[in-house]
Amino acid sequence: MNEIEKFAGLIPRFTTYDCEYTCEKHGKVKGCYFELEGGKREYVCPKCEEEARKAEQEAEFARQAEYIRREREAMYKSRNIEPEYWDKELKDFIPQTPEQEKALEAVKKMIADKSGKVILLGSNGVGKTFLGSMAVKALGGKILSMYEITTMIRMSYSARAEKTELEIVQDLASIPMLVIDEMGRTKGSDAELNWLSYILDKRHTRDLPFMILTNTHLSRDCPKKGCDSCFERFVNNDVLSRLRQNSSIITIKAPDFRAKRG
């Protein structure tokens, strides 16, 4: 509210006169004054008015920006996206190798179609989590490590748990996008692998997209023709069956971008 509006609201009857007077801040200006009842005068400097208006606009823009920032931060936290990816976009992923280019195109297609399965294998720092996080930013849902999923299921056995294990896996089976990170870091129990099979089977049936990110390698690429780091060791046959159906399975070979950045 500017000075004119303020006085219009507070004083029922007044008269406005154009004048030239000396503002304490801006010196001699052409402004106006209000002659109030009783002969009292209130002067208004147009430059002060403009500065006050701009200050209020800037304050309002700042309030809106802060509100948007907090809402976005809350959204990214709810999706389990790490802070380092909050200000990133898919266009920020610059492929350095043909495998990274192939992975990027697969994720772009999945986002555009809002369906599909993408499995990315490779060592640390080749962009797997970056691409998975961008998919969740675009489609919603969550990015969770396999450890986090198994921990959620185990915690559901507690009497104080807010959700049952069935409710947890049903949620994961129905969210818009699911990214399972660090598959192969730990091997789940048979029961947990069965729940994973249930989640992926339901998502496959409902044509809901998901990604699996892992540091392991396929047995066909294993130099030992089979070892403890083969991807197939960490999933059961039901999961493997689903993953072989219309999936983009890409082994990314690239330098560790984190090492380069450091």
C-alpha positions, 0 to 999 in steps of 0.5 A: 500500500502506497502513501496515497492509498494509506491516507485514503483509507485512514482519512475520510476527507482530504484534498490533494495539491500538486507542489514542489517541496524538499524531500529529506532523502531526494531533495527538491521534488515535484510531488503533492501534499494532502491537506487534512482536516484541521489544516495539517499537511502530509507531503508525498515524494514520488521518488520515495513512493516508487522506491517503496513500491519496488521494495515491496515487489522485491520483498514479495518476489523473495517470499515467493522464491523462498516458498518455491524453494522450500516446496521443491526441497520438500518434494525432492526429500520426499522422493529421496533425491540427494541434494547434489541433484536438486539443481540438476537437469537431464541436459546437464548430463554430458555423455563422454562415451557411447555407453553413456549416450545410450543410457541417456537416450534410454532414460529420455525415452522412458520419461517420454513414454512414462513406461519401460525398464532400464538397468544400468551397470557400471562402476562408481561415478559413471552417471547411474544415480544422476540419470536415475535421479533425473527420471524421478524428478521428471516422473515422480516416485522415489529413488531408493537403494536396495538396502533402504528397501530391505530396511523398510521391510524389516522395520515393518515387522516391529509392533510400532511400525506405521505400515505393514510389509505388504503396504510398503511393497504395494506402495513401491509397486504403484508409485509413478517411478521407482529407481532401485539403486545399489543393487548388489551391494548386499544380498537380501534374504529369500523373503526380501527377494520375493518381495522385490519380485512382487514389486517388479512384477506388479510394475511390469503388469501395470506398465509402470517404469522402473530402473535398477542401478548396480555396480555389478556386472553381467555374468556374460561379461565376467572375466572369471565366467562367474563370480561373487560380483555378477549381477545374477547372484543378487536376484532370483529367477523370477526377477531375472525373467522380468528384467529380460522382457523389453528392458534396456540393459546397459553396461556403462564404461566411462571415467569416474566423473567424481574423481575428475571433479575432485 
